[in-house]
């Protein structure tokens, strides 16, 4: 079975005695992502994307503070791409063919190869895109 990893940040604050509170630099903890159904876009989003992009897709997941680049607000994809984010562009991002600075690094996995190993990669991409379409801001 393929190994899937997502990034989970642990942010700990230690109050200093007699001083203002300070936060140490966030650390990253790697955990295995839960296997998902290729038919359930919301489940895939929660398992593969929400650690960085947040449960609502706004880029505010628990791992976000530990990353070098702020995760994209995925609720703004259509707005940021002239009113519609094409399935082709989305598939190229997922497959690692059109990556920004955060994608494809140790911080942001390229999910296409992982989806391929898990089976039904085209169905996974389609249903994940369909889910993201459902959370787009008006």
Phi and psi in degrees as a GROMACS rama.xvg file:
@    title "Ramachandran Plot"
@    xaxis  label "Phi"
@    yaxis  label "Psi"
@TYPE xy
-65.3281  150.57  UNK-2
-98.0095  127.125  UNK-3
-116.189  138.524  UNK-4
-128.525  140.463  UNK-5
-123.178  157.625  UNK-6
-93.2433  131.093  UNK-7
-127.517  123.975  UNK-8
-92.5268  141.934  UNK-9
-115.06  112.571  UNK-10
-108.263  116.757  UNK-11
-116.181  135.944  UNK-12
-113.37  132.176  UNK-13
-118.781  112.786  UNK-14
-69.353  132.505  UNK-15
-85.8176  138.397  UNK-16
-65.3332  122.872  UNK-17
72.3019  6.25685  UNK-18
-127.38  171.19  UNK-19
-66.4161  151.757  UNK-20
-67.7225  143.708  UNK-21
-134.547  154.098  UNK-22
-113.01  129.788  UNK-23
-70.6857  165.834  UNK-24
-59.4696  138.089  UNK-25
-62.2848  148.389  UNK-26
-111.856  160.821  UNK-27
-112.456  132.877  UNK-28
-117.59  128.334  UNK-29
-94.8952  130.107  UNK-30
-131.266  152.197  UNK-31
-69.176  135.041  UNK-32
-76.1302  147.103  UNK-33
-74.404  135.364  UNK-34
-59.1747  146.652  UNK-35
-130.06  164.068  UNK-36
-80.0459  134.923  UNK-37
-66.6833  -13.9476  UNK-38
-88.5968  -7.39728  UNK-39
-116.745  93.9391  UNK-40
-60.8098  -40.0195  UNK-41
-65.2751  -42.1061  UNK-42
-63.9267  -42.2423  UNK-43
-62.9349  -42.8466  UNK-44
-58.5424  -47.4746  UNK-45
-63.8144  -37.2648  UNK-46
-77.9812  -40.9224  UNK-47
-102.211  -26.6184  UNK-48
-115.234  -30.9143  UNK-49
-68.2382  -22.9459  UNK-50
-58.7554  -36.8771  UNK-51
-98.9318  -46.5188  UNK-52
-85.7612  -7.90232  UNK-53
85.1909  158.565  UNK-54
-62.1581  -27.9172  UNK-55
-99.5153  -0.478327  UNK-56
83.4787  10.8599  UNK-57
-89.4183  8.39  UNK-58
84.1211  18.4094  UNK-59
-118.253  35.977  UNK-60
-70.3373  167.593  UNK-61
-63.2571  -22.5981  UNK-62
-86.3327  -15.8898  UNK-63
-52.5187  -44.8377  UNK-64
-62.2304  -22.8151  UNK-65
-89.2637  -5.527  UNK-66
-90.3282  151.058  UNK-67
-70.7637  -40.9723  UNK-68
-108.787  135.39  UNK-69
-65.2662  131.31  UNK-70
-61.7321  146.044  UNK-71
-64.9321  148.781  UNK-72
-81.3265  101.993  UNK-73
-74.3169  -8.63787  UNK-74
-79.2851  -7.34833  UNK-75
-109.055  11.952  UNK-76
-57.1329  -50.1429  UNK-77
-62.9593  -46.2457  UNK-78
-59.4917  -41.9967  UNK-79
-78.6559  -5.46047  UNK-80
-125.703  42.1066  UNK-81
68.683  25.5071  UNK-82
103.405  -15.8746  UNK-83
-154.741  133.086  UNK-84
-101.791  112.074  UNK-85
-68.936  151.677  UNK-86
-61.5217  -36.6031  UNK-87
-64.1935  -46.9443  UNK-88
-61.72  -42.1004  UNK-89
-62.0574  -47.1367  UNK-90
-60.6877  -39.9886  UNK-91
-64.067  -36.9886  UNK-92
-65.2932  -49.2361  UNK-93
-61.5374  -38.684  UNK-94
-83.2998  -2.56971  UNK-95
84.4218  11.3773  UNK-96
-85.6953  -20.6875  UNK-97
-137.683  76.3897  UNK-98
-102.981  142.879  UNK-99
-82.7362  -170.231  UNK-100
-68.3764  -28.9063  UNK-101
-82.5337  -29.5303  UNK-102
-83.8372  143.54  UNK-103
85.3274  3.33795  UNK-104
-98.7305  -179.493  UNK-105
-61.2752  -25.9664  UNK-106
-75.361  -39.9878  UNK-107
-122  107.539  UNK-108
-66.1312  150.488  UNK-109
-89.0796  115.474  UNK-110
-81.1625  -20.5787  UNK-111
-52.0334  -52.9301  UNK-112
-62.084  -34.3081  UNK-113
-68.8747  -42.0732  UNK-114
-61.7827  -38.0547  UNK-115
-63.3773  -44.8343  UNK-116
-63.8748  -36.1097  UNK-117
-75.3385  -17.6077  UNK-118
98.3683  150.86  UNK-119
56.2698  49.9943  UNK-120
-61.9319  -38.5395  UNK-121
-66.3297  -39.6694  UNK-122
-64.8699  -40.3475  UNK-123
-62.1561  -48.0064  UNK-124
-62.1101  -45.4302  UNK-125
-60.3053  -48.043  UNK-126
-72.6662  -31.7358  UNK-127
-67.2267  -42.722  UNK-128
-62.5783  -42.4857  UNK-129
-60.2232  -41.4095  UNK-130
-63.2076  -45.7784  UNK-131
-62.476  -36.2265  UNK-132
-59.489  -34.4683  UNK-133
-73.2707  -16.8617  UNK-134
-107.182  11.7522  UNK-135
-67.3154  137.77  UNK-136
-68.3331  147.578  UNK-137
